[in-house]
Amino acid sequence: MHADKVLKTVRFTEKSNALSAEFGQYTFEVFPTATKAAIASAVEKTFKVTVKRVNVMNILGKTTRGRTGKPGKKSDYKKAIVTLKAGDKIELV
């Protein structure tokens, strides 16, 4: 599986920035069909680092209400938290 079929984007939030600074964990949004092994190999090939562990979670989209009161729903997505080997780092600009 190619890396562009696995990884969508890198998630930049306050929590994910703190995880990367303290524990060497990086958060990615991935395609729903991606497995832990596919995510690990895609990150290793793309960023030339060694992956120690991958945690995956499915995030359900929140329900919303439009200005006319009609209910809607934000899209669901899959999130992966990748832990790197000590000393490895991903340079994201």
PyMOL Python script that loads the backbone (N, CA, C, O; Angstrom):
from pymol import cmd

cmd.read_pdbstr("""\
ATOM      1  N   MET A   1       0.845  -1.179   0.000  1.00  0.00           N
ATOM      2  CA  MET A   1       0.000   0.000   0.000  1.00  0.00           C
ATOM      3  C   MET A   1       0.892   1.245   0.000  1.00  0.00           C
ATOM      4  O   MET A   1       1.841   1.331   0.780  1.00  0.00           O
ATOM      5  N   HIS A   2       0.589   2.198  -0.865  1.00  0.00           N
ATOM      6  CA  HIS A   2       1.382   3.411  -0.973  1.00  0.00           C
ATOM      7  C   HIS A   2       1.056   4.368   0.167  1.00  0.00           C
ATOM      8  O   HIS A   2      -0.043   4.342   0.721  1.00  0.00           O
ATOM      9  N   ALA A   3       2.017   5.204   0.504  1.00  0.00           N
ATOM     10  CA  ALA A   3       1.847   6.138   1.621  1.00  0.00           C
ATOM     11  C   ALA A   3       0.736   7.146   1.343  1.00  0.00           C
ATOM     12  O   ALA A   3       0.063   7.589   2.274  1.00  0.00           O
ATOM     13  N   ASP A   4       0.532   7.517   0.079  1.00  0.00           N
ATOM     14  CA  ASP A   4      -0.517   8.487  -0.226  1.00  0.00           C
ATOM     15  C   ASP A   4      -1.909   7.872  -0.151  1.00  0.00           C
ATOM     16  O   ASP A   4      -2.901   8.601  -0.158  1.00  0.00           O
ATOM     17  N   LYS A   5      -2.002   6.555  -0.078  1.00  0.00           N
ATOM     18  CA  LYS A   5      -3.277   5.868   0.111  1.00  0.00           C
ATOM     19  C   LYS A   5      -3.549   5.584   1.587  1.00  0.00           C
ATOM     20  O   LYS A   5      -4.609   5.062   1.929  1.00  0.00           O
ATOM     21  N   VAL A   6      -2.603   5.922   2.466  1.00  0.00           N
ATOM     22  CA  VAL A   6      -2.742   5.651   3.899  1.00  0.00           C
ATOM     23  C   VAL A   6      -2.857   6.955   4.677  1.00  0.00           C
ATOM     24  O   VAL A   6      -3.828   7.152   5.407  1.00  0.00           O
ATOM     25  N   LEU A   7      -1.883   7.843   4.532  1.00  0.00           N
ATOM     26  CA  LEU A   7      -1.845   9.092   5.309  1.00  0.00           C
ATOM     27  C   LEU A   7      -2.590  10.203   4.583  1.00  0.00           C
ATOM     28  O   LEU A   7      -2.383  10.424   3.389  1.00  0.00           O
ATOM     29  N   LYS A   8      -3.461  10.903   5.313  1.00  0.00           N
ATOM     30  CA  LYS A   8      -4.144  12.069   4.748  1.00  0.00           C
ATOM     31  C   LYS A   8      -3.412  13.343   5.143  1.00  0.00           C
ATOM     32  O   LYS A   8      -2.849  14.030   4.291  1.00  0.00           O
ATOM     33  N   THR A   9      -3.419  13.660   6.438  1.00  0.00           N
ATOM     34  CA  THR A   9      -2.804  14.890   6.919  1.00  0.00           C
ATOM     35  C   THR A   9      -2.192  14.667   8.296  1.00  0.00           C
ATOM     36  O   THR A   9      -2.447  13.664   8.962  1.00  0.00           O
ATOM     37  N   VAL A  10      -1.385  15.625   8.693  1.00  0.00           N
ATOM     38  CA  VAL A  10      -0.858  15.657  10.059  1.00  0.00           C
ATOM     39  C   VAL A  10      -1.773  16.581  10.849  1.00  0.00           C
ATOM     40  O   VAL A  10      -2.104  17.672  10.385  1.00  0.00           O
ATOM     41  N   ARG A  11      -2.185  16.152  12.046  1.00  0.00           N
ATOM     42  CA  ARG A  11      -3.092  16.945  12.881  1.00  0.00           C
ATOM     43  C   ARG A  11      -2.274  17.855  13.788  1.00  0.00           C
ATOM     44  O   ARG A  11      -1.470  17.382  14.591  1.00  0.00           O
ATOM     45  N   PHE A  12      -2.483  19.173  13.655  1.00  0.00           N
ATOM     46  CA  PHE A  12      -1.800  20.149  14.498  1.00  0.00           C
ATOM     47  C   PHE A  12      -2.799  20.710  15.503  1.00  0.00           C
ATOM     48  O   PHE A  12      -3.641  21.534  15.147  1.00  0.00           O
ATOM     49  N   THR A  13      -2.713  20.275  16.739  1.00  0.00           N
ATOM     50  CA  THR A  13      -3.524  20.820  17.819  1.00  0.00           C
ATOM     51  C   THR A  13      -2.596  21.054  19.005  1.00  0.00           C
ATOM     52  O   THR A  13      -1.439  20.633  18.982  1.00  0.00           O
ATOM     53  N   GLU A  14      -3.088  21.712  20.021  1.00  0.00           N
ATOM     54  CA  GLU A  14      -2.265  21.938  21.209  1.00  0.00           C
ATOM     55  C   GLU A  14      -1.873  20.614  21.853  1.00  0.00           C
ATOM     56  O   GLU A  14      -0.736  20.436  22.289  1.00  0.00           O
ATOM     57  N   LYS A  15      -2.822  19.696  21.906  1.00  0.00           N
ATOM     58  CA  LYS A  15      -2.559  18.399  22.528  1.00  0.00           C
ATOM     59  C   LYS A  15      -1.546  17.590  21.711  1.00  0.00           C
ATOM     60  O   LYS A  15      -0.643  16.981  22.283  1.00  0.00           O
ATOM     61  N   SER A  16      -1.685  17.577  20.388  1.00  0.00           N
ATOM     62  CA  SER A  16      -0.756  16.805  19.565  1.00  0.00           C
ATOM     63  C   SER A  16       0.642  17.428  19.574  1.00  0.00           C
ATOM     64  O   SER A  16       1.635  16.703  19.516  1.00  0.00           O
ATOM     65  N   ASN A  17       0.732  18.744  19.645  1.00  0.00           N
ATOM     66  CA  ASN A  17       2.043  19.393  19.741  1.00  0.00           C
ATOM     67  C   ASN A  17       2.730  19.067  21.060  1.00  0.00           C
ATOM     68  O   ASN A  17       3.947  18.887  21.100  1.00  0.00           O
ATOM     69  N   ALA A  18       1.962  18.992  22.133  1.00  0.00           N
ATOM     70  CA  ALA A  18       2.526  18.627  23.432  1.00  0.00           C
ATOM     71  C   ALA A  18       2.999  17.177  23.426  1.00  0.00           C
ATOM     72  O   ALA A  18       4.047  16.865  23.992  1.00  0.00           O
ATOM     73  N   LEU A  19       2.235  16.287  22.790  1.00  0.00           N
ATOM     74  CA  LEU A  19       2.632  14.881  22.697  1.00  0.00           C
ATOM     75  C   LEU A  19       3.928  14.722  21.909  1.00  0.00           C
ATOM     76  O   LEU A  19       4.791  13.929  22.287  1.00  0.00           O
ATOM     77  N   SER A  20       4.068  15.462  20.828  1.00  0.00           N
ATOM     78  CA  SER A  20       5.274  15.336  20.012  1.00  0.00           C
ATOM     79  C   SER A  20       6.491  15.912  20.737  1.00  0.00           C
ATOM     80  O   SER A  20       7.598  15.391  20.602  1.00  0.00           O
ATOM     81  N   ALA A  21       6.291  16.971  21.495  1.00  0.00           N
ATOM     82  CA  ALA A  21       7.413  17.575  22.212  1.00  0.00           C
ATOM     83  C   ALA A  21       7.875  16.717  23.380  1.00  0.00           C
ATOM     84  O   ALA A  21       9.078  16.584  23.605  1.00  0.00           O
ATOM     85  N   GLU A  22       6.943  16.133  24.127  1.00  0.00           N
ATOM     86  CA  GLU A  22       7.295  15.392  25.334  1.00  0.00           C
ATOM     87  C   GLU A  22       7.601  13.914  25.086  1.00  0.00           C
ATOM     88  O   GLU A  22       8.562  13.375  25.635  1.00  0.00           O
ATOM     89  N   PHE A  23       6.776  13.257  24.253  1.00  0.00           N
ATOM     90  CA  PHE A  23       6.855  11.804  24.142  1.00  0.00           C
ATOM     91  C   PHE A  23       7.256  11.286  22.767  1.00  0.00           C
ATOM     92  O   PHE A  23       7.399  10.076  22.593  1.00  0.00           O
ATOM     93  N   GLY A  24       7.441  12.159  21.792  1.00  0.00           N
ATOM     94  CA  GLY A  24       7.790  11.716  20.449  1.00  0.00           C
ATOM     95  C   GLY A  24       6.631  11.038  19.738  1.00  0.00           C
ATOM     96  O   GLY A  24       6.835  10.123  18.940  1.00  0.00           O
ATOM     97  N   GLN A  25       5.404  11.491  20.028  1.00  0.00           N
ATOM     98  CA  GLN A  25       4.214  10.943  19.395  1.00  0.00           C
ATOM     99  C   GLN A  25       3.650  11.970  18.421  1.00  0.00           C
ATOM    100  O   GLN A  25       3.545  13.154  18.743  1.00  0.00           O
ATOM    101  N   TYR A  26       3.287  11.506  17.226  1.00  0.00           N
ATOM    102  CA  TYR A  26       2.753  12.381  16.196  1.00  0.00           C
ATOM    103  C   TYR A  26       1.381  11.887  15.785  1.00  0.00           C
ATOM    104  O   TYR A  26       1.149  10.681  15.714  1.00  0.00           O
ATOM    105  N   THR A  27       0.465  12.817  15.513  1.00  0.00           N
ATOM    106  CA  THR A  27      -0.913  12.493  15.205  1.00  0.00           C
ATOM    107  C   THR A  27      -1.181  12.715  13.724  1.00  0.00           C
ATOM    108  O   THR A  27      -0.875  13.776  13.180  1.00  0.00           O
ATOM    109  N   PHE A  28      -1.756  11.702  13.074  1.00  0.00           N
ATOM    110  CA  PHE A  28      -2.079  11.753  11.657  1.00  0.00           C
ATOM    111  C   PHE A  28      -3.542  11.431  11.459  1.00  0.00           C
ATOM    112  O   PHE A  28      -4.119  10.640  12.205  1.00  0.00           O
ATOM    113  N   GLU A  29      -4.146  12.047  10.446  1.00  0.00           N
ATOM    114  CA  GLU A  29      -5.460  11.620   9.998  1.00  0.00           C
ATOM    115  C   GLU A  29      -5.210  10.654   8.846  1.00  0.00           C
ATOM    116  O   GLU A  29      -4.473  10.972   7.912  1.00  0.00           O
ATOM    117  N   VAL A  30      -5.825   9.470   8.913  1.00  0.00           N
ATOM    118  CA  VAL A  30      -5.564   8.418   7.929  1.00  0.00           C
ATOM    119  C   VAL A  30      -6.865   7.992   7.269  1.00  0.00           C
ATOM    120  O   VAL A  30      -7.951   8.322   7.747  1.00  0.00           O
ATOM    121  N   PHE A  31      -6.753   7.258   6.169  1.00  0.00           N
ATOM    122  CA  PHE A  31      -7.927   6.746   5.483  1.00  0.00           C
ATOM    123  C   PHE A  31      -8.571   5.646   6.320  1.00  0.00           C
ATOM    124  O   PHE A  31      -7.868   4.951   7.055  1.00  0.00           O
ATOM    125  N   PRO A  32      -9.895   5.469   6.230  1.00  0.00           N
ATOM    126  CA  PRO A  32     -10.593   4.493   7.065  1.00  0.00           C
ATOM    127  C   PRO A  32     -10.153   3.043   6.852  1.00  0.00           C
ATOM    128  O   PRO A  32     -10.326   2.217   7.748  1.00  0.00           O
ATOM    129  N   THR A  33      -9.595   2.720   5.700  1.00  0.00           N
ATOM    130  CA  THR A  33      -9.183   1.346   5.422  1.00  0.00           C
ATOM    131  C   THR A  33      -7.761   1.042   5.882  1.00  0.00           C
ATOM    132  O   THR A  33      -7.300  -0.091   5.744  1.00  0.00           O
ATOM    133  N   ALA A  34      -7.060   2.032   6.426  1.00  0.00           N
ATOM    134  CA  ALA A  34      -5.662   1.854   6.822  1.00  0.00           C
ATOM    135  C   ALA A  34      -5.547   0.991   8.072  1.00  0.00           C
ATOM    136  O   ALA A  34      -6.331   1.130   9.010  1.00  0.00           O
ATOM    137  N   THR A  35      -4.559   0.098   8.074  1.00  0.00           N
ATOM    138  CA  THR A  35      -4.287  -0.742   9.238  1.00  0.00           C
ATOM    139  C   THR A  35      -3.068  -0.201   9.974  1.00  0.00           C
ATOM    140  O   THR A  35      -2.372   0.686   9.479  1.00  0.00           O
ATOM    141  N   LYS A  36      -2.818  -0.749  11.172  1.00  0.00           N
ATOM    142  CA  LYS A  36      -1.672  -0.288  11.959  1.00  0.00           C
ATOM    143  C   LYS A  36      -0.356  -0.557  11.223  1.00  0.00           C
ATOM    144  O   LYS A  36       0.531   0.295  11.211  1.00  0.00           O
ATOM    145  N   ALA A  37      -0.229  -1.724  10.619  1.00  0.00           N
ATOM    146  CA  ALA A  37       0.994  -2.069   9.899  1.00  0.00           C
ATOM    147  C   ALA A  37       1.202  -1.161   8.692  1.00  0.00           C
ATOM    148  O   ALA A  37       2.325  -0.739   8.416  1.00  0.00           O
ATOM    149  N   ALA A  38       0.123  -0.862   7.972  1.00  0.00           N
ATOM    150  CA  ALA A  38       0.221   0.020   6.808  1.00  0.00           C
ATOM    151  C   ALA A  38       0.597   1.440   7.232  1.00  0.00           C
ATOM    152  O   ALA A  38       1.380   2.104   6.552  1.00  0.00           O
ATOM    153  N   ILE A  39       0.045   1.905   8.348  1.00  0.00           N
ATOM    154  CA  ILE A  39       0.358   3.244   8.850  1.00  0.00           C
ATOM    155  C   ILE A  39       1.822   3.317   9.260  1.00  0.00           C
ATOM    156  O   ILE A  39       2.509   4.288   8.945  1.00  0.00           O
ATOM    157  N   ALA A  40       2.304   2.293   9.963  1.00  0.00           N
ATOM    158  CA  ALA A  40       3.701   2.272  10.403  1.00  0.00           C
ATOM    159  C   ALA A  40       4.654   2.288   9.214  1.00  0.00           C
ATOM    160  O   ALA A  40       5.629   3.039   9.219  1.00  0.00           O
ATOM    161  N   SER A  41       4.392   1.479   8.203  1.00  0.00           N
ATOM    162  CA  SER A  41       5.297   1.444   7.050  1.00  0.00           C
ATOM    163  C   SER A  41       5.225   2.741   6.250  1.00  0.00           C
ATOM    164  O   SER A  41       6.238   3.186   5.710  1.00  0.00           O
ATOM    165  N   ALA A  42       4.041   3.356   6.165  1.00  0.00           N
ATOM    166  CA  ALA A  42       3.915   4.617   5.433  1.00  0.00           C
ATOM    167  C   ALA A  42       4.685   5.738   6.118  1.00  0.00           C
ATOM    168  O   ALA A  42       5.340   6.538   5.451  1.00  0.00           O
ATOM    169  N   VAL A  43       4.610   5.801   7.444  1.00  0.00           N
ATOM    170  CA  VAL A  43       5.338   6.843   8.185  1.00  0.00           C
ATOM    171  C   VAL A  43       6.844   6.602   8.078  1.00  0.00           C
ATOM    172  O   VAL A  43       7.613   7.549   7.911  1.00  0.00           O
ATOM    173  N   GLU A  44       7.267   5.344   8.174  1.00  0.00           N
ATOM    174  CA  GLU A  44       8.695   5.037   8.066  1.00  0.00           C
ATOM    175  C   GLU A  44       9.244   5.393   6.698  1.00  0.00           C
ATOM    176  O   GLU A  44      10.343   5.940   6.605  1.00  0.00           O
ATOM    177  N   LYS A  45       8.508   5.096   5.629  1.00  0.00           N
ATOM    178  CA  LYS A  45       8.977   5.399   4.277  1.00  0.00           C
ATOM    179  C   LYS A  45       8.951   6.897   3.988  1.00  0.00           C
ATOM    180  O   LYS A  45       9.859   7.427   3.347  1.00  0.00           O
ATOM    181  N   THR A  46       7.906   7.577   4.463  1.00  0.00           N
ATOM    182  CA  THR A  46       7.751   8.997   4.150  1.00  0.00           C
ATOM    183  C   THR A  46       8.747   9.869   4.898  1.00  0.00           C
ATOM    184  O   THR A  46       9.353  10.765   4.309  1.00  0.00           O
ATOM    185  N   PHE A  47       8.922   9.614   6.195  1.00  0.00           N
ATOM    186  CA  PHE A  47       9.731  10.506   7.028  1.00  0.00           C
ATOM    187  C   PHE A  47      11.086   9.931   7.421  1.00  0.00           C
ATOM    188  O   PHE A  47      11.845  10.598   8.123  1.00  0.00           O
ATOM    189  N   LYS A  48      11.416   8.706   6.987  1.00  0.00           N
ATOM    190  CA  LYS A  48      12.716   8.071   7.270  1.00  0.00           C
ATOM    191  C   LYS A  48      12.993   7.990   8.775  1.00  0.00           C
ATOM    192  O   LYS A  48      14.066   8.382   9.236  1.00  0.00           O
ATOM    193  N   VAL A  49      12.015   7.477   9.537  1.00  0.00           N
ATOM    194  CA  VAL A  49      12.136   7.297  10.980  1.00  0.00           C
ATOM    195  C   VAL A  49      11.762   5.861  11.324  1.00  0.00           C
ATOM    196  O   VAL A  49      11.293   5.113  10.466  1.00  0.00           O
ATOM    197  N   THR A  50      11.969   5.476  12.583  1.00  0.00           N
ATOM    198  CA  THR A  50      11.597   4.147  13.053  1.00  0.00           C
ATOM    199  C   THR A  50      10.372   4.265  13.953  1.00  0.00           C
ATOM    200  O   THR A  50      10.385   4.998  14.942  1.00  0.00           O
ATOM    201  N   VAL A  51       9.321   3.542  13.605  1.00  0.00           N
ATOM    202  CA  VAL A  51       8.073   3.578  14.361  1.00  0.00           C
ATOM    203  C   VAL A  51       8.112   2.496  15.439  1.00  0.00           C
ATOM    204  O   VAL A  51       8.415   1.333  15.171  1.00  0.00           O
ATOM    205  N   LYS A  52       7.797   2.915  16.659  1.00  0.00           N
ATOM    206  CA  LYS A  52       7.788   1.994  17.785  1.00  0.00           C
ATOM    207  C   LYS A  52       6.394   1.418  18.025  1.00  0.00           C
ATOM    208  O   LYS A  52       6.256   0.225  18.292  1.00  0.00           O
ATOM    209  N   ARG A  53       5.356   2.258  17.932  1.00  0.00           N
ATOM    210  CA  ARG A  53       3.990   1.825  18.210  1.00  0.00           C
ATOM    211  C   ARG A  53       2.999   2.707  17.462  1.00  0.00           C
ATOM    212  O   ARG A  53       3.269   3.880  17.204  1.00  0.00           O
ATOM    213  N   VAL A  54       1.839   2.127  17.114  1.00  0.00           N
ATOM    214  CA  VAL A  54       0.772   2.870  16.445  1.00  0.00           C
ATOM    215  C   VAL A  54      -0.536   2.616  17.195  1.00  0.00           C
ATOM    216  O   VAL A  54      -0.930   1.467  17.396  1.00  0.00           O
ATOM    217  N   ASN A  55      -1.199   3.685  17.605  1.00  0.00           N
ATOM    218  CA  ASN A  55      -2.533   3.605  18.197  1.00  0.00           C
ATOM    219  C   ASN A  55      -3.515   4.226  17.212  1.00  0.00           C
ATOM    220  O   ASN A  55      -3.254   5.293  16.657  1.00  0.00           O
ATOM    221  N   VAL A  56      -4.646   3.554  16.996  1.00  0.00           N
ATOM    222  CA  VAL A  56      -5.622   3.989  16.003  1.00  0.00           C
ATOM    223  C   VAL A  56      -6.982   4.151  16.675  1.00  0.00           C
ATOM    224  O   VAL A  56      -7.373   3.342  17.516  1.00  0.00           O
ATOM    225  N   MET A  57      -7.699   5.212  16.288  1.00  0.00           N
ATOM    226  CA  MET A  57      -9.052   5.398  16.809  1.00  0.00           C
ATOM    227  C   MET A  57      -9.950   5.983  15.732  1.00  0.00           C
ATOM    228  O   MET A  57      -9.517   6.803  14.922  1.00  0.00           O
ATOM    229  N   ASN A  58     -11.212   5.551  15.732  1.00  0.00           N
ATOM    230  CA  ASN A  58     -12.217   6.088  14.830  1.00  0.00           C
ATOM    231  C   ASN A  58     -12.967   7.194  15.556  1.00  0.00           C
ATOM    232  O   ASN A  58     -13.511   6.977  16.639  1.00  0.00           O
ATOM    233  N   ILE A  59     -12.995   8.374  14.960  1.00  0.00           N
ATOM    234  CA  ILE A  59     -13.659   9.527  15.549  1.00  0.00           C
ATOM    235  C   ILE A  59     -14.981   9.735  14.819  1.00  0.00           C
ATOM    236  O   ILE A  59     -15.001   9.915  13.602  1.00  0.00           O
ATOM    237  N   LEU A  60     -16.080   9.711  15.562  1.00  0.00           N
ATOM    238  CA  LEU A  60     -17.390   9.935  14.965  1.00  0.00           C
ATOM    239  C   LEU A  60     -17.649  11.432  14.858  1.00  0.00           C
ATOM    240  O   LEU A  60     -17.345  12.191  15.778  1.00  0.00           O
ATOM    241  N   GLY A  61     -18.216  11.850  13.724  1.00  0.00           N
ATOM    242  CA  GLY A  61     -18.509  13.262  13.503  1.00  0.00           C
ATOM    243  C   GLY A  61     -19.621  13.752  14.403  1.00  0.00           C
ATOM    244  O   GLY A  61     -20.567  13.019  14.693  1.00  0.00           O
ATOM    245  N   LYS A  62     -19.509  14.981  14.841  1.00  0.00           N
ATOM    246  CA  LYS A  62     -20.514  15.566  15.731  1.00  0.00           C
ATOM    247  C   LYS A  62     -21.761  15.955  14.938  1.00  0.00           C
ATOM    248  O   LYS A  62     -21.681  16.285  13.755  1.00  0.00           O
ATOM    249  N   THR A  63     -22.899  15.912  15.602  1.00  0.00           N
ATOM    250  CA  THR A  63     -24.114  16.398  14.970  1.00  0.00           C
ATOM    251  C   THR A  63     -24.154  17.918  15.106  1.00  0.00           C
ATOM    252  O   THR A  63     -23.744  18.477  16.124  1.00  0.00           O
ATOM    253  N   THR A  64     -24.644  18.558  14.086  1.00  0.00           N
ATOM    254  CA  THR A  64     -24.694  20.019  14.059  1.00  0.00           C
ATOM    255  C   THR A  64     -26.107  20.467  13.741  1.00  0.00           C
ATOM    256  O   THR A  64     -26.974  19.659  13.408  1.00  0.00           O
ATOM    257  N   ARG A  65     -26.321  21.761  13.848  1.00  0.00           N
ATOM    258  CA  ARG A  65     -27.604  22.331  13.495  1.00  0.00           C
ATOM    259  C   ARG A  65     -27.331  23.580  12.677  1.00  0.00           C
ATOM    260  O   ARG A  65     -26.575  24.454  13.101  1.00  0.00           O
ATOM    261  N   GLY A  66     -27.939  23.664  11.519  1.00  0.00           N
ATOM    262  CA  GLY A  66     -27.749  24.816  10.649  1.00  0.00           C
ATOM    263  C   GLY A  66     -28.526  26.016  11.130  1.00  0.00           C
ATOM    264  O   GLY A  66     -29.210  25.958  12.152  1.00  0.00           O
ATOM    265  N   ARG A  67     -28.419  27.103  10.393  1.00  0.00           N
ATOM    266  CA  ARG A  67     -29.088  28.330  10.842  1.00  0.00           C
ATOM    267  C   ARG A  67     -30.605  28.240  10.710  1.00  0.00           C
ATOM    268  O   ARG A  67     -31.327  29.006  11.348  1.00  0.00           O
ATOM    269  N   THR A  68     -31.095  27.308   9.884  1.00  0.00           N
ATOM    270  CA  THR A  68     -32.548  27.130   9.785  1.00  0.00           C
ATOM    271  C   THR A  68     -33.049  26.070  10.761  1.00  0.00           C
ATOM    272  O   THR A  68     -34.251  25.814  10.824  1.00  0.00           O
ATOM    273  N   GLY A  69     -32.161  25.460  11.511  1.00  0.00           N
ATOM    274  CA  GLY A  69     -32.550  24.476  12.503  1.00  0.00           C
ATOM    275  C   GLY A  69     -32.488  23.047  12.015  1.00  0.00           C
ATOM    276  O   GLY A  69     -32.782  22.121  12.772  1.00  0.00           O
ATOM    277  N   LYS A  70     -32.109  22.848  10.755  1.00  0.00           N
ATOM    278  CA  LYS A  70     -32.042  21.489  10.216  1.00  0.00           C
ATOM    279  C   LYS A  70     -30.813  20.767  10.771  1.00  0.00           C
ATOM    280  O   LYS A  70     -29.726  21.343  10.827  1.00  0.00           O
ATOM    281  N   PRO A  71     -30.982  19.518  11.177  1.00  0.00           N
ATOM    282  CA  PRO A  71     -29.834  18.779  11.712  1.00  0.00           C
ATOM    283  C   PRO A  71     -28.878  18.359  10.604  1.00  0.00           C
ATOM    284  O   PRO A  71     -29.288  18.078   9.478  1.00  0.00           O
ATOM    285  N   GLY A  72     -27.616  18.323  10.943  1.00  0.00           N
ATOM    286  CA  GLY A  72     -26.578  17.888  10.016  1.00  0.00           C
ATOM    287  C   GLY A  72     -25.561  17.062  10.778  1.00  0.00           C
ATOM    288  O   GLY A  72     -25.733  16.791  11.967  1.00  0.00           O
ATOM    289  N   LYS A  73     -24.506  16.664  10.094  1.00  0.00           N
ATOM    290  CA  LYS A  73     -23.487  15.846  10.746  1.00  0.00           C
ATOM    291  C   LYS A  73     -22.140  16.137  10.104  1.00  0.00           C
ATOM    292  O   LYS A  73     -22.026  16.204   8.880  1.00  0.00           O
ATOM    293  N   LYS A  74     -21.126  16.310  10.936  1.00  0.00           N
ATOM    294  CA  LYS A  74     -19.772  16.461  10.422  1.00  0.00           C
ATOM    295  C   LYS A  74     -19.247  15.079  10.064  1.00  0.00           C
ATOM    296  O   LYS A  74     -19.760  14.077  10.563  1.00  0.00           O
ATOM    297  N   SER A  75     -18.245  15.010   9.219  1.00  0.00           N
ATOM    298  CA  SER A  75     -17.779  13.722   8.718  1.00  0.00           C
ATOM    299  C   SER A  75     -16.977  12.961   9.776  1.00  0.00           C
ATOM    300  O   SER A  75     -16.320  13.557  10.629  1.00  0.00           O
ATOM    301  N   ASP A  76     -17.049  11.630   9.698  1.00  0.00           N
ATOM    302  CA  ASP A  76     -16.258  10.754  10.554  1.00  0.00           C
ATOM    303  C   ASP A  76     -14.845  10.670   9.988  1.00  0.00           C
ATOM    304  O   ASP A  76     -14.643  10.881   8.792  1.00  0.00           O
ATOM    305  N   TYR A  77     -13.867  10.364  10.841  1.00  0.00           N
ATOM    306  CA  TYR A  77     -12.509  10.168  10.359  1.00  0.00           C
ATOM    307  C   TYR A  77     -11.767   9.215  11.271  1.00  0.00           C
ATOM    308  O   TYR A  77     -12.215   8.912  12.377  1.00  0.00           O
ATOM    309  N   LYS A  78     -10.630   8.748  10.797  1.00  0.00           N
ATOM    310  CA  LYS A  78      -9.786   7.830  11.558  1.00  0.00           C
ATOM    311  C   LYS A  78      -8.496   8.546  11.905  1.00  0.00           C
ATOM    312  O   LYS A  78      -7.886   9.190  11.052  1.00  0.00           O
ATOM    313  N   LYS A  79      -8.082   8.433  13.161  1.00  0.00           N
ATOM    314  CA  LYS A  79      -6.900   9.132  13.653  1.00  0.00           C
ATOM    315  C   LYS A  79      -5.884   8.112  14.142  1.00  0.00           C
ATOM    316  O   LYS A  79      -6.245   7.119  14.774  1.00  0.00           O
ATOM    317  N   ALA A  80      -4.619   8.360  13.849  1.00  0.00           N
ATOM    318  CA  ALA A  80      -3.541   7.481  14.290  1.00  0.00           C
ATOM    319  C   ALA A  80      -2.521   8.286  15.075  1.00  0.00           C
ATOM    320  O   ALA A  80      -2.092   9.356  14.642  1.00  0.00           O
ATOM    321  N   ILE A  81      -2.132   7.759  16.243  1.00  0.00           N
ATOM    322  CA  ILE A  81      -1.063   8.365  17.038  1.00  0.00           C
ATOM    323  C   ILE A  81       0.141   7.442  16.925  1.00  0.00           C
ATOM    324  O   ILE A  81       0.100   6.294  17.368  1.00  0.00           O
ATOM    325  N   VAL A  82       1.213   7.953  16.327  1.00  0.00           N
ATOM    326  CA  VAL A  82       2.407   7.158  16.033  1.00  0.00           C
ATOM    327  C   VAL A  82       3.506   7.534  17.013  1.00  0.00           C
ATOM    328  O   VAL A  82       3.871   8.704  17.131  1.00  0.00           O
ATOM    329  N   THR A  83       4.036   6.528  17.719  1.00  0.00           N
ATOM    330  CA  THR A  83       5.145   6.733  18.644  1.00  0.00           C
ATOM    331  C   THR A  83       6.430   6.339  17.947  1.00  0.00           C
ATOM    332  O   THR A  83       6.536   5.245  17.392  1.00  0.00           O
ATOM    333  N   LEU A  84       7.416   7.241  17.976  1.00  0.00           N
ATOM    334  CA  LEU A  84       8.683   6.980  17.318  1.00  0.00           C
ATOM    335  C   LEU A  84       9.713   6.479  18.312  1.00  0.00           C
ATOM    336  O   LEU A  84       9.562   6.632  19.524  1.00  0.00           O
ATOM    337  N   LYS A  85      10.784   5.867  17.764  1.00  0.00           N
ATOM    338  CA  LYS A  85      11.897   5.416  18.586  1.00  0.00           C
ATOM    339  C   LYS A  85      12.560   6.632  19.232  1.00  0.00           C
ATOM    340  O   LYS A  85      12.588   7.713  18.643  1.00  0.00           O
ATOM    341  N   ALA A  86      13.086   6.458  20.429  1.00  0.00           N
ATOM    342  CA  ALA A  86      13.724   7.566  21.144  1.00  0.00           C
ATOM    343  C   ALA A  86      14.849   8.153  20.294  1.00  0.00           C
ATOM    344  O   ALA A  86      15.701   7.425  19.785  1.00  0.00           O
ATOM    345  N   GLY A  87      14.838   9.453  20.150  1.00  0.00           N
ATOM    346  CA  GLY A  87      15.846  10.144  19.357  1.00  0.00           C
ATOM    347  C   GLY A  87      15.395  10.487  17.963  1.00  0.00           C
ATOM    348  O   GLY A  87      15.965  11.386  17.344  1.00  0.00           O
ATOM    349  N   ASP A  88      14.377   9.795  17.435  1.00  0.00           N
ATOM    350  CA  ASP A  88      13.842  10.115  16.111  1.00  0.00           C
ATOM    351  C   ASP A  88      12.900  11.304  16.211  1.00  0.00           C
ATOM    352  O   ASP A  88      12.266  11.526  17.243  1.00  0.00           O
ATOM    353  N   LYS A  89      12.816  12.061  15.129  1.00  0.00           N
ATOM    354  CA  LYS A  89      12.013  13.274  15.114  1.00  0.00           C
ATOM    355  C   LYS A  89      11.515  13.507  13.707  1.00  0.00           C
ATOM    356  O   LYS A  89      12.223  13.229  12.739  1.00  0.00           O
ATOM    357  N   ILE A  90      10.299  14.019  13.586  1.00  0.00           N
ATOM    358  CA  ILE A  90       9.752  14.397  12.294  1.00  0.00           C
ATOM    359  C   ILE A  90       9.751  15.921  12.221  1.00  0.00           C
ATOM    360  O   ILE A  90       9.149  16.596  13.056  1.00  0.00           O
ATOM    361  N   GLU A  91      10.431  16.448  11.212  1.00  0.00           N
ATOM    362  CA  GLU A  91      10.505  17.892  11.028  1.00  0.00           C
ATOM    363  C   GLU A  91       9.321  18.345  10.170  1.00  0.00           C
ATOM    364  O   GLU A  91       9.294  18.108   8.962  1.00  0.00           O
ATOM    365  N   LEU A  92       8.353  18.990  10.798  1.00  0.00           N
ATOM    366  CA  LEU A  92       7.185  19.507  10.105  1.00  0.00           C
ATOM    367  C   LEU A  92       7.249  21.013  10.105  1.00  0.00           C
ATOM    368  O   LEU A  92       7.324  21.645  11.159  1.00  0.00           O
ATOM    369  N   VAL A  93       7.220  21.584   8.921  1.00  0.00           N
ATOM    370  CA  VAL A  93       7.327  23.037   8.808  1.00  0.00           C
ATOM    371  C   VAL A  93       5.990  23.659   8.579  1.00  0.00           C
ATOM    372  O   VAL A  93       5.889  24.880   8.459  1.00  0.00           O
TER     373      VAL A  93
END
""", "prot")
cmd.dss("prot")
cmd.show_as("cartoon", "prot")
cmd.util.cbc("prot")
cmd.orient("prot")
